[in-house]
Amino acid sequence: MVGNYSNYLFICIFWILHSSFSLLDYLLVIINKFITKLQLKLVGNKFLDLSEIAKLSKLPKHIAFIILEDQINYSDLSNLVTWCIAAEINTISLFDMHGHLKRSQGVFLTQVNKKYSELVMKNEKPFNFKWIPHNDSSNDQTVIVNTNGVMYPDTNGNGNVIVNGNGKNGSAQENKNVTISLLSPEDGKHDIVLAAKAIGLKVHDRQIVPNEINENLVESNLRSNKNLPDPCLMVRLGRTASNADFLPWQIRLTEIHSIPSHHQVTSSQLLDVLQKFGSCRQRFGK
């Protein structure tokens, strides 16, 4: 009988603690949203402070954003992409659990073009823009963005396009290259399974022997983000502390940070993450 009372007491204490922490977490979310809305109302969503970016000791060559929220705001997400391009972060991966970005890539690309045109067209030079949807029904696409933010398809595949029939807009050698990769769960663990099967078939067909299987061989058989550098920085967008089946092979040395939400995200939040990344010294296990 005493044991039953002890169990009930333990359950009550656990319930009280759980309820208290849940209420505290909820209040913090509400306060954070209120502060963000107040900041946006008072000063607006300012562009990324490039003078602060110039002070950083390092920037990620490849940044990955994991969207851990059910609803995607394509306008706010395109702000993040535009700020990264302005900061000279030229490889950007975006991952969502439900594949919304892949299915709505036209909407997202339109928003990126709109935000780029509004925010950085006066300061940016033309660049080659590679779009990797990781979709079997869509091939990788390359477009060229001119100084007015207008996108032209690179139909010749050489980085040159004819603008209004009377001139060329840059070249692949002169323009910087920006790559945006869209990812979903099937591009992560499932891709490793497919790579293992492909290697197993090669062993079965005696094209290779088991002793030849190494890290480079596995990597060469992966399809996701092929020929792209591994992300240096991964940013979780949402309150869930999870990597959500993001590419496990490619994030062995990735630094991970979080932003509470991509809805109404501000440039100062991205700057804060980049400053933390810039001040971190990686020891690689040493």
matplotlib code that plots the C-alpha trace (Angstrom):
import matplotlib.pyplot as plt

x = [0.0, 2.8, 4.5, 1.3, 1.3, 4.9, 4.1, 1.2, 3.4, 6.1, 3.6, 2.1, 5.6, 6.5, 3.3, 3.8, 7.3, 6.3, 3.4, 5.6, 8.4, 5.8, 4.2, 7.6, 8.5, 5.2, 5.6, 9.2, 7.8, 5.1, 7.6, 10.0, 7.3, 6.2, 9.7, 10.3, 7.0, 7.8, 11.3, 9.9, 7.3, 9.7, 12.8, 11.7, 13.5, 16.9, 19.2, 22.2, 24.9, 27.7, 30.2, 29.8, 30.1, 33.5, 34.8, 34.3, 37.3, 35.6, 32.3, 30.8, 31.4, 28.2, 25.3, 22.3, 18.9, 16.6, 13.0, 11.4, 8.1, 5.0, 4.1, 6.7, 6.8, 8.5, 9.0, 10.8, 12.8, 13.9, 15.2, 17.6, 18.8, 19.3, 21.2, 23.5, 24.2, 25.0, 27.4, 29.3, 28.0, 27.5, 26.3, 22.9, 21.0, 17.4, 15.8, 12.2, 10.6, 7.6, 9.0, 7.1, 10.0, 10.5, 6.8, 6.6, 10.1, 8.6, 7.0, 10.2, 12.4, 10.0, 10.3, 14.1, 14.2, 11.8, 13.8, 17.1, 15.7, 14.4, 17.4, 20.7, 20.4, 22.2, 25.3, 25.6, 27.2, 25.6, 26.1, 25.4, 22.7, 22.5, 19.2, 19.4, 15.9, 16.9, 13.7, 13.6, 11.1, 13.4, 17.0, 19.5, 18.9, 21.3, 20.1, 22.0, 20.9, 21.8, 22.3, 18.6, 17.7, 16.3, 16.9, 17.7, 18.0, 21.5, 20.3, 23.8, 25.3, 28.3, 27.3, 26.3, 22.8, 21.5, 19.7, 17.0, 18.7, 21.5, 24.2, 25.6, 25.2, 28.5, 30.4, 30.8, 34.5, 33.7, 30.5, 30.4, 28.5, 25.6, 24.1, 20.8, 20.0, 16.5, 16.4, 13.9, 14.2, 14.6, 17.9, 19.4, 19.5, 17.8, 20.6, 23.1, 21.1, 21.1, 24.9, 25.4, 23.3, 25.3, 28.6, 27.3, 26.4, 29.8, 31.3, 28.9, 29.9, 33.6, 34.1, 35.7, 36.8, 35.7, 39.1, 38.6, 35.6, 36.5, 35.1, 35.8, 34.0, 30.9, 30.9, 31.3, 28.1, 26.0, 23.6, 22.6, 24.6, 27.0, 30.2, 29.2, 31.3, 29.8, 27.9, 30.2, 27.2, 23.7, 20.9, 17.8, 14.7, 12.3, 12.2, 12.8, 16.3, 16.6, 18.5, 15.3, 17.0, 19.2, 22.0, 23.9, 27.0, 27.6, 27.4, 30.2, 32.1, 29.2, 28.6, 25.0, 23.0, 19.4, 17.0, 13.6, 11.6, 12.0, 8.7, 9.6, 13.2, 15.5, 18.9, 20.3, 19.4, 21.3, 24.2, 24.3, 24.6, 27.4, 29.2, 29.1, 30.4, 33.1, 34.3, 34.4, 37.7, 37.3, 39.8, 38.5, 38.8, 42.3]
y = [0.0, 2.4, 1.5, 2.6, 6.0, 6.5, 5.8, 8.2, 10.9, 10.4, 10.7, 13.9, 15.5, 14.5, 15.9, 19.2, 19.5, 18.6, 21.1, 23.9, 23.5, 23.2, 26.4, 28.2, 27.0, 28.3, 31.7, 32.0, 31.3, 34.0, 36.5, 35.8, 36.3, 39.5, 40.9, 40.0, 41.6, 44.7, 44.9, 44.5, 47.2, 49.7, 49.3, 47.0, 44.0, 45.6, 44.1, 42.1, 44.3, 43.5, 45.7, 43.2, 40.3, 41.7, 41.5, 37.8, 35.6, 32.9, 32.3, 28.9, 27.8, 25.8, 26.6, 24.3, 25.2, 22.6, 23.7, 22.1, 23.8, 22.5, 25.7, 27.3, 31.1, 31.3, 35.0, 34.8, 31.8, 33.7, 36.5, 34.0, 32.9, 36.5, 37.5, 34.4, 35.3, 38.9, 37.6, 35.5, 32.2, 30.7, 27.1, 26.9, 23.7, 23.8, 20.7, 20.2, 17.0, 17.0, 17.8, 21.1, 22.9, 20.4, 20.4, 24.2, 25.0, 27.4, 29.5, 29.5, 30.4, 33.3, 34.6, 34.3, 36.3, 38.9, 39.4, 39.5, 42.1, 44.2, 44.0, 43.5, 44.3, 47.6, 46.1, 42.7, 41.7, 39.1, 35.5, 32.0, 30.4, 26.6, 25.1, 21.5, 20.2, 16.5, 15.6, 12.7, 14.7, 17.8, 18.1, 20.5, 24.0, 26.9, 30.4, 33.7, 36.6, 40.1, 43.3, 44.0, 40.7, 39.3, 35.6, 34.1, 30.4, 29.3, 27.5, 27.1, 25.7, 28.0, 30.9, 33.2, 34.5, 37.0, 39.9, 41.5, 40.0, 42.5, 41.5, 39.0, 39.0, 37.9, 34.7, 31.6, 32.5, 36.1, 35.6, 34.0, 30.7, 30.3, 26.9, 26.2, 22.6, 21.4, 18.3, 16.1, 12.9, 10.5, 12.3, 11.3, 7.7, 6.3, 7.7, 5.8, 2.6, 3.0, 3.6, 0.5, -1.6, -0.2, -1.1, -4.5, -5.2, -4.1, -6.6, -9.3, -8.6, -8.6, -5.1, -4.3, -6.4, -5.8, -4.4, -1.6, -0.3, 3.0, 6.4, 7.8, 4.9, 5.4, 9.1, 8.6, 6.5, 9.1, 11.2, 13.9, 17.2, 15.4, 17.4, 20.0, 20.6, 19.3, 21.9, 23.8, 25.2, 23.8, 26.0, 24.5, 26.7, 25.8, 24.9, 21.1, 20.0, 17.5, 17.0, 15.5, 12.9, 15.5, 14.0, 12.0, 11.3, 15.0, 16.5, 14.7, 17.9, 20.4, 23.0, 23.2, 26.3, 27.2, 30.0, 29.7, 30.2, 31.2, 33.0, 36.8, 35.8, 38.9, 39.6, 40.0, 36.4, 35.2, 37.5, 36.2, 32.6, 33.6, 35.4, 32.3, 30.2, 32.7, 32.7, 28.9, 27.1, 23.5, 21.0, 18.0, 15.7, 16.9]
z = [0.0, 0.9, -2.4, -4.3, -2.5, -3.4, -7.1, -7.0, -5.4, -8.0, -10.8, -9.3, -8.9, -12.4, -13.8, -11.9, -13.1, -16.7, -16.7, -15.2, -17.8, -20.6, -19.4, -19.2, -22.7, -24.0, -22.3, -23.7, -27.2, -26.8, -25.4, -28.3, -30.9, -29.2, -29.1, -32.8, -33.9, -31.9, -33.3, -36.9, -36.2, -34.7, -37.0, -39.7, -41.0, -41.9, -44.4, -43.2, -41.8, -44.2, -42.2, -39.3, -41.8, -42.9, -39.3, -39.1, -39.1, -41.2, -43.0, -44.0, -47.5, -47.3, -45.0, -44.5, -43.1, -41.6, -41.5, -38.4, -38.7, -40.5, -42.3, -44.6, -45.2, -48.6, -48.3, -45.0, -46.1, -49.3, -47.0, -45.4, -48.8, -50.1, -47.0, -47.4, -51.0, -50.0, -47.3, -50.0, -48.7, -52.2, -51.4, -49.6, -48.7, -47.5, -46.0, -44.9, -43.5, -45.7, -49.1, -49.4, -50.9, -53.7, -54.6, -54.5, -55.9, -58.5, -55.7, -53.7, -56.7, -57.5, -54.0, -54.0, -57.3, -55.8, -52.6, -54.5, -56.8, -53.9, -51.5, -53.3, -57.0, -56.5, -55.0, -56.6, -59.8, -62.1, -60.9, -62.1, -60.1, -59.9, -58.7, -57.5, -56.7, -56.0, -57.8, -60.3, -62.4, -62.5, -63.7, -62.1, -63.6, -64.1, -64.5, -64.6, -62.5, -63.8, -61.9, -62.0, -60.4, -63.6, -64.1, -67.5, -68.2, -69.2, -72.3, -73.8, -70.7, -70.9, -68.5, -71.4, -72.2, -74.7, -73.0, -75.2, -78.3, -78.2, -75.8, -73.3, -69.6, -68.1, -68.4, -66.2, -65.7, -64.4, -62.5, -59.1, -58.7, -56.3, -55.6, -53.9, -53.0, -52.0, -49.8, -48.0, -45.8, -48.8, -49.6, -46.3, -44.9, -48.0, -50.1, -48.0, -48.4, -52.2, -52.1, -50.0, -52.5, -55.5, -53.8, -52.9, -56.5, -57.7, -55.2, -56.4, -60.0, -59.0, -60.2, -56.8, -53.9, -50.3, -49.3, -51.7, -49.9, -48.1, -47.3, -50.8, -52.5, -50.4, -51.0, -54.7, -54.8, -52.9, -55.0, -52.5, -52.8, -55.2, -55.9, -53.3, -50.1, -46.9, -44.9, -42.5, -40.6, -40.1, -38.8, -37.3, -37.9, -35.2, -31.5, -32.0, -31.1, -34.0, -37.2, -38.7, -40.9, -42.6, -44.6, -41.9, -44.1, -44.9, -41.4, -39.6, -39.0, -39.2, -36.6, -35.5, -34.3, -34.0, -34.7, -32.9, -36.2, -39.8, -39.6, -39.4, -39.1, -38.8, -40.3, -36.7, -35.9, -38.9, -38.0, -34.5, -35.8, -38.2, -35.4, -33.2, -36.1, -36.8, -33.2, -33.0, -33.3, -34.6, -33.2, -35.1, -32.1, -31.0]

ax = plt.figure().add_subplot(projection="3d")
ax.plot(x, y, z, "-o")
ax.set_aspect("equal")
plt.show()
